[in-house]
Amino acid sequence: MLKYLLIGVLVIWLLYSPLLKRMRQLRRDHPASRPATRPSPPPAAQVEDMVACAHCGVHLPASEACLDAAQRPYCCAAHRDAGPSAH
């Protein structure tokens, strides 16, 4: 009984395998499955100057820095109010 089951599975596999291969080939060759144009590359990141906080030394983008009257950069208003570090 087991040998008939194994022979049946083998016959089904021999019939099904070429059919699957043909379906994969058709899907790969079908023009609708290909994108019409290549996707555009992501935009280049803008380069920005980094500055160090005059109080704690943390580096941050210049556009995010809090400046004091002497134009020294700080990472936050609390450090700007505390003034430059005594290091």
Secondary structure as UniProt FT lines:
FT   HELIX           2..29
FT   HELIX           31..33
FT   STRAND          50..52
FT   TURN            54..56
FT   STRAND          59..61
FT   HELIX           62..64
FT   STRAND          66..67
FT   TURN            69..70
FT   STRAND          73..74
FT   HELIX           77..82
//
